[in-house]
Amino acid sequence: MEVVAAVAAWAVTSVCQNAGSEHWLSAVCRRDGNATDLAGRLSPGAAIYTPGSDGFINATSRWSVFDAPTVNIVVVPATENDVAETVKYANEQDVPFLAVTGGHGAITTVGRMKTGIEIWMNHLQDIEISADGASAKIGGGSLSKRILDTLWAAGKQTVTGSCECTSLLGPGLGGGHGFLQGRHGLIADQFLSMNIVFANGSLHHIDKKTDADLWWAMQGAGHNFGIVTSVTVKIYDIEYSDWAYEMFTVTSDKVEKFYQTINAAIPNNGSLPVNVIHYGYFYNDPTIDSKGPVTAFWILQEGATSVDSAYTQPFHDLGPFATEAGSGNYLDLPVWTDLDNSAAPCQHTGFANTRFPVDTQTYDPQAMRKAYDLFAKASLETPAFNGSFFLIEGYSLQGVKAIPSDTTAVPFRDGNLLIAPVIRWDPSDSTLAQKAADLGNELRNIVFEASGQSELLTYVNYAFGDETKQNWYGFEQWRQDKLLAVKDKYDPLRKFSFYAPIA
Ligand SMILES: Cc1cc2nc3c(=O)[nH]c(=O)nc-3n(C[C@H](O)[C@H](O)[C@H](O)COP(=O)(O)OP(=O)(O)OC[C@H]3O[C@@H](n4cnc5c(N)ncnc54)[C@H](O)[C@@H]3O)c2cc1C
């Protein structure tokens, strides 16, 4: 283990010795001409990756490369204190820093980090279940799959994101949707306490009692205040181990009927049983439908070995192109829905993936038809957008709505559906960025305008980056004032202002 730190120290020294004042590493290197002092301050298990190394490439690869942060050096802390030391070091050197865990954060504001230190949380993945089995302390770098498997082996579960490859805290600090939210609320609703490194590099244990306003802000706007090195969350006995799914592939001639059917058969307004979820997306597949996008649509049911036909029969009656059904347990959900570690959404392929989310109450079939038509037309006109898709997510809502809206910084508890076009393109073509933004915004506006809502709420963790603070964190003035006051208190120098900044 010591060798890692020693090698890191040598590597940094060597890079820094070759870095002239114009070198893009010079900001990190300038103190004493090297950065060996950083390696010397970290624990033996920590690592520092310099550009060009395999470790650096792995740590900095991202789900979306558009407007990615410019990383000069990667620090991989092995202890919570290593995170604190790295932040102190960055402050001494006057270089910016950004925590990265799963690398799926795609909001363009992170691109404002230039010539900075990435603090890759990947080694902080310990999970300890409490003696009473009611909570678990989870390392600040833990990814969903590890949490799912560890808890499941102990007969437990908690709310995580649906995807195996995202972290707990990346989604959780912005709310965090997941398959179990109908029962227990969002990921952020599971937080009991956390260890956090503040902007000055001090490490603290916080909970609701230490500072109620900070605690409130960590649940929904938490990327703005510190680096969470571990979090203690509520966990639950596995009550229902069975899950079932039916999947429908629906062609573009049935768009209006398809959304009418969702609205009628599985209206996602909180009145459905807590154990029914829908999820899907439309995408281009000319081998199935040459006239327009194809929809892949899942109905998931907890505590069942087959999905109740009351929910599925109306979709069979539509005459879908294909159907599929199966059953298993909770761990199978990401595999069924193409969200497991080996599925396409988990790969870092060098593409730009730009999302344009909008929360709505129900589907407007005519607006969805308009969105399909525009999506199809844009894909024809710009084949470079062919890999794009359009998410439709209807998680169950009881647990989310049961928590009073003003008790956390999460602004979207009233929203029923999460709708988001994802425009995918090759960033080597510089003409595509503006086109992608225009298309994404146009698609989002079609849905928003038909929603009858006066305020556009965009789930912060899906946001593109051109939205307002009100879109991300709510339109109530008291929310904005409270967030700003907490920001001024805990991050007056705006060190944590890369991911969806409040200020
Ligand atoms: C394939 C895919 C599936 C998704 N599924 C879901 C889902 O089911 N539910 C859902 O709600 N969202 C989901 N999302 C959106 C997801 O919430 C965001 O993309 C989120 O930013 C991913 O977190 P990450 O750790 O993977 O990304 P990162 O880029 O590593 O982190 C995002 C940001 O979080 C902050 N951060 C990361 N770690 C820490 C830490 N320990 N302490 C403080 N700040 C930290 C940093 O500001 C960082 O820029 C999904 C996204 C993708 C691409």
The ligand as a Gaussian input file, in Angstrom:
#p B3LYP/6-31G(d) Opt

LIG

0 1
 C      -27.520000       5.632000     -16.787000
 C      -28.059000       6.577000     -15.767000
 C      -29.004000       6.134000     -14.859000
 C      -29.512000       6.987000     -13.899000
 N      -30.451000       6.533000     -13.030000
 C      -30.929000       7.350000     -12.091000
 C      -31.901000       6.893000     -11.155000
 O      -32.343000       5.752000     -11.171000
 N      -32.342000       7.768000     -10.223000
 C      -31.901000       9.051000     -10.160000
 O      -32.350000       9.789000      -9.306000
 N      -30.989000       9.510000     -11.036000
 C      -30.498000       8.696000     -11.988000
 N      -29.588000       9.174000     -12.892000
 C      -29.141000      10.554000     -12.783000
 C      -28.103000      10.648000     -11.679000
 O      -28.742000      11.011000     -10.480000
 C      -27.036000      11.700000     -11.976000
 O      -26.487000      11.481000     -13.241000
 C      -25.957000      11.701000     -10.891000
 O      -25.201000      12.882000     -10.991000
 C      -25.034000      10.511000     -11.017000
 O      -24.154000      10.428000      -9.925000
 P      -22.712000       9.814000     -10.143000
 O      -22.066000       9.640000      -8.835000
 O      -22.811000       8.634000     -11.005000
 O      -22.005000      10.954000     -10.991000
 P      -20.764000      11.905000     -10.644000
 O      -20.514000      12.645000     -11.888000
 O      -19.661000      11.122000     -10.061000
 O      -21.336000      12.853000      -9.544000
 C      -22.229000      13.886000      -9.875000
 C      -21.946000      15.064000      -8.965000
 O      -22.267000      14.711000      -7.648000
 C      -21.362000      15.322000      -6.748000
 N      -20.826000      14.255000      -5.924000
 C      -20.504000      12.992000      -6.299000
 N      -20.112000      12.289000      -5.232000
 C      -20.207000      13.116000      -4.167000
 C      -19.955000      12.976000      -2.779000
 N      -19.541000      11.826000      -2.238000
 N      -20.152000      14.060000      -1.975000
 C      -20.590000      15.232000      -2.482000
 N      -20.845000      15.420000      -3.789000
 C      -20.655000      14.363000      -4.608000
 C      -20.363000      16.101000      -7.577000
 O      -20.775000      17.444000      -7.610000
 C      -20.502000      15.497000      -8.952000
 O      -20.254000      16.424000      -9.975000
 C      -29.066000       8.325000     -13.852000
 C      -28.106000       8.763000     -14.753000
 C      -27.612000       7.907000     -15.704000
 C      -26.599000       8.419000     -16.674000

